[in-house]
C-alpha cells in the first residue's frame, strides 16, 4: 500500500511562486512514476508533470517553462516548483504515483489547493 501526503499549497498573486511537496510512504518501487495532476472546478483532472526514478520528465504544454518537477528518491518525495503563476493555474493539485504491471495501479494524495489571484 502507498500513502501520499501533499503540502505547500496556498494563495498567491499572479507572477509569484509556490513549491508543492509530496511525501510517499509504504512500498515504493524504483519503477514507479510520480507526478502531479490538477483539477479546477467543473473541469477534468489533468496531468501537470511527471517524473521517473531516473529523472525523466514530462510536462503539460500549459506549464512548460514555468513549472519544474523534481524527485528525491532517498526521501520518496516529489516536488513541483511553480513559477510565474497565472490565475488559470488555480486548482486542487493532486500527487500521483503510477505503478505498472500488466495493468496500471494509481495512488492519489488528498490534494492541496492552489489559488492564484489576478
C-alpha positions as a printed NumPy array, in Angstrom:
array([[  0.   ,   0.   ,   0.   ],
       [  1.14 ,   3.544,  -0.73 ],
       [  0.226,   6.779,   1.031],
       [  0.825,  10.197,  -0.499],
       [  0.728,  13.43 ,   1.505],
       [  0.904,  16.787,  -0.254],
       [  1.871,  20.139,   1.234],
       [  2.732,  23.629,   0.073],
       [ -0.456,  24.94 ,  -1.48 ],
       [ -1.83 ,  28.383,  -0.757],
       [ -2.978,  31.74 ,  -2.063],
       [ -0.592,  33.82 ,  -4.143],
       [ -0.78 ,  36.675,  -6.614],
       [ -0.164,  36.295, -10.327],
       [  3.54 ,  36.167, -11.116],
       [  4.514,  34.7  ,  -7.759],
       [  5.862,  31.22 ,  -6.996],
       [  4.9  ,  28.198,  -4.918],
       [  6.564,  24.892,  -4.214],
       [  4.496,  21.779,  -3.647],
       [  5.838,  18.685,  -1.92 ],
       [  4.52 ,  15.141,  -1.858],
       [  5.888,  12.565,   0.565],
       [  5.244,   8.924,  -0.279],
       [  5.255,   6.158,   2.301],
       [  4.741,   2.43 ,   2.101],
       [  6.204,   0.189,  -0.584],
       [  7.833,   2.42 ,  -3.206],
       [  9.425,   0.76 ,  -6.208],
       [ 12.137,   2.236,  -8.405],
       [  9.97 ,   1.779, -11.489],
       [  7.158,   3.905, -10.014],
       [  6.393,   7.113, -11.886],
       [  5.412,  10.047,  -9.685],
       [  3.657,  13.169, -10.783],
       [  1.198,  15.978, -10.253],
       [ -2.302,  16.443, -11.603],
       [ -4.691,  19.324, -11.116],
       [ -8.418,  19.804, -11.188],
       [-10.208,  23.13 , -11.42 ],
       [-13.92 ,  23.428, -10.519],
       [-16.105,  21.921, -13.217],
       [-13.169,  20.537, -15.158],
       [-11.498,  17.16 , -15.506],
       [ -8.333,  16.207, -13.691],
       [ -5.338,  16.821, -15.969],
       [ -1.7  ,  15.817, -15.79 ],
       [  0.672,  18.659, -14.937],
       [  4.031,  16.93 , -14.755],
       [  5.533,  13.502, -14.14 ],
       [  8.964,  12.12 , -13.354],
       [ 10.585,   8.694, -13.382],
       [ 13.082,   7.488, -10.782],
       [ 15.976,   8.213, -13.161],
       [ 14.799,  11.786, -13.739],
       [ 12.874,  11.549, -16.972],
       [ 10.217,  14.274, -17.022],
       [  7.058,  15.109, -18.889],
       [  5.07 ,  18.367, -18.726],
       [  1.739,  19.647, -19.88 ],
       [  2.178,  22.284, -22.577],
       [  0.471,  24.884, -20.39 ],
       [  3.187,  24.726, -17.722],
       [  6.35 ,  24.143, -19.767],
       [  8.995,  26.721, -18.919],
       [  7.218,  27.753, -15.694],
       [  6.951,  24.568, -13.607],
       [  9.723,  22.164, -12.663],
       [  9.207,  18.706, -11.217],
       [ 11.929,  17.009,  -9.203],
       [ 12.264,  13.884,  -7.135],
       [ 14.327,  12.796,  -4.146],
       [ 14.372,   9.004,  -4.3  ],
       [ 16.077,   8.67 ,  -0.911],
       [ 13.201,  10.558,   0.712],
       [ 10.461,   9.179,  -1.577],
       [  9.42 ,  12.773,  -2.172],
       [  8.437,  14.621,  -5.322],
       [  8.359,  18.394,  -5.676],
       [  6.686,  20.83 ,  -8.034],
       [  8.261,  24.256,  -8.286],
       [  5.722,  26.614,  -9.813],
       [  6.939,  29.983, -11.077],
       [  5.184,  32.806, -12.891],
       [  1.844,  31.572, -11.65 ],
       [ -1.295,  32.618, -13.509],
       [ -4.944,  32.709, -12.404],
       [ -5.543,  29.779, -14.799],
       [ -3.26 ,  27.682, -12.588],
       [ -5.857,  27.846,  -9.815],
       [ -6.896,  24.285,  -8.97 ],
       [ -6.593,  21.474,  -6.481],
       [ -3.247,  19.802,  -7.111],
       [ -3.014,  16.055,  -6.554],
       [  0.099,  13.953,  -6.143],
       [  0.054,  10.715,  -8.107],
       [  2.095,   7.53 ,  -8.086],
       [  1.696,   5.214, -11.062],
       [  2.839,   1.618, -10.905],
       [  2.9  ,  -0.629, -13.958],
       [  2.335,  -4.315, -14.003],
       [  0.469,  -5.809, -16.921],
       [ -2.038,  -3.161, -15.794],
       [ -1.672,   0.237, -14.147],
       [ -2.236,   0.92 , -10.459],
       [ -2.569,   4.577,  -9.453],
       [ -2.35 ,   6.075,  -5.98 ],
       [ -3.52 ,   9.583,  -5.134],
       [ -2.923,  12.107,  -2.4  ],
       [ -5.712,  14.094,  -0.792],
       [ -4.967,  17.225,  -2.807],
       [ -3.775,  20.718,  -1.96 ],
       [ -5.449,  23.926,  -3.072],
       [ -3.519,  26.45 ,  -5.134],
       [ -5.229,  29.773,  -5.733],
       [ -3.706,  32.487,  -7.894],
       [ -5.297,  35.911,  -7.752],
       [ -5.029,  38.445, -10.542]])
